[in-house]
Amino acid sequence: MKSKENIVFLGMMGSGKTSIGFLVSKKLKIKFFDIDYLIEKELKMTISEIFETKGEKFFRDFEEKITLKILKKKQIIIALGGGAFLNKKIRTEILNNHVSIWLKLDIKTLIKRIRNSSRRPIAVKSTNEELIDLIKNRNHIYSKALYKINCSNLKKYEIVNKVLNKL
């Protein structure tokens, strides 16, 4: 890994970005940052509360500001929120200057993980058909990542090993 590069995990909500990012950071002994956690800490509200009281646009604007700030750090691991990579400024910065890893899961597993989670404001109000469309549309953008790891039917340690092998 070049000194200027960070490792950035992206993918759908529920794909394991936070848990895998954290485990990889422990293996590599480098700092880990979870963007959703940083947003919640900074605003002293959950993501759901932010969506509910301030709206998605406010959240996305704040997410962009925090993400671009964290990306200026060196040699760290970052877990993006599920929608962050859709932002052109964030995506361009990551693709040009960092190592991006898409944690890809099959649609059935994702829906099972996110279906009734109150922590995921977009998912909780969506039908299965809407979630399938969302996943398909986002997968098109996520596919621009430098690396894709198919995580379906793998245990966490197997995913971590696949990530380390890519690096």
Residue pairs with C-beta under 8 A, 6 or more apart in sequence:
1 7
1 75
1 99
1 167
3 74
3 75
4 74
4 97
5 75
5 97
5 98
5 99
6 71
6 73
6 74
6 75
6 76
6 77
6 78
6 98
6 99
7 21
7 24
7 76
7 77
7 78
7 98
7 99
7 101
7 167
8 71
8 77
8 78
8 80
8 94
8 98
8 99
8 100
8 101
9 17
9 20
9 21
9 77
9 78
9 79
9 80
9 101
9 103
10 17
10 80
10 84
10 85
10 94
10 100
10 101
10 102
10 103
10 142
10 145
11 17
11 82
11 102
11 103
11 104
11 105
11 142
12 82
12 105
12 110
12 114
12 135
12 138
12 139
12 142
13 81
13 82
13 110
13 114
13 117
13 120
13 122
13 123
14 82
14 105
14 110
14 113
14 114
14 117
14 120
15 82
15 103
15 104
15 105
15 110
15 151
16 103
16 105
16 151
16 156
16 159
17 34
17 79
17 80
17 82
17 103
18 34
18 36
18 37
18 79
19 156
20 79
20 103
20 151
20 156
20 159
20 160
20 163
21 32
21 34
21 77
21 78
21 79
22 32
22 34
22 77
22 79
23 156
23 157
23 160
24 77
24 160
24 163
24 164
25 31
25 32
25 76
25 77
26 32
27 160
27 164
28 77
28 164
28 167
30 75
30 76
30 77
31 73
31 76
31 77
32 76
32 77
32 78
32 79
33 70
33 73
33 76
33 77
33 78
33 79
34 78
34 79
35 63
35 66
35 67
35 70
35 78
35 79
35 80
35 81
35 84
36 47
36 79
36 81
38 66
38 70
39 47
39 50
39 59
39 62
39 63
39 66
39 81
40 46
40 47
40 50
42 62
42 66
43 50
43 62
45 53
46 119
47 59
47 81
47 119
47 120
47 121
48 118
48 119
48 120
48 121
48 124
50 58
50 59
50 62
51 59
51 121
51 122
52 121
56 121
56 122
60 83
60 87
63 81
63 83
63 84
63 87
64 84
64 87
64 89
64 90
67 78
67 80
67 84
67 87
67 90
68 89
68 90
68 93
70 76
70 78
71 78
71 90
71 93
71 94
71 97
71 98
80 90
82 120
82 122
82 138
83 122
83 138
84 90
85 91
85 94
85 100
85 138
85 141
85 142
85 145
86 138
86 141
91 141
91 144
94 100
95 144
95 145
95 146
99 146
99 147
99 167
100 144
100 145
100 146
100 147
101 145
101 146
101 147
101 148
101 149
101 163
101 166
102 142
102 143
102 145
102 147
102 148
102 149
103 149
103 151
103 159
104 139
104 142
104 148
104 149
104 150
104 151
104 152
105 113
105 151
105 152
106 152
107 132
107 135
107 136
109 152
110 131
110 135
111 128
111 131
111 132
111 135
114 120
114 123
114 131
115 123
115 128
115 131
116 124
117 123
117 124
118 124
122 134
123 131
126 134
142 148
147 163
147 166
149 159
149 162
149 163
149 166
151 159
154 162
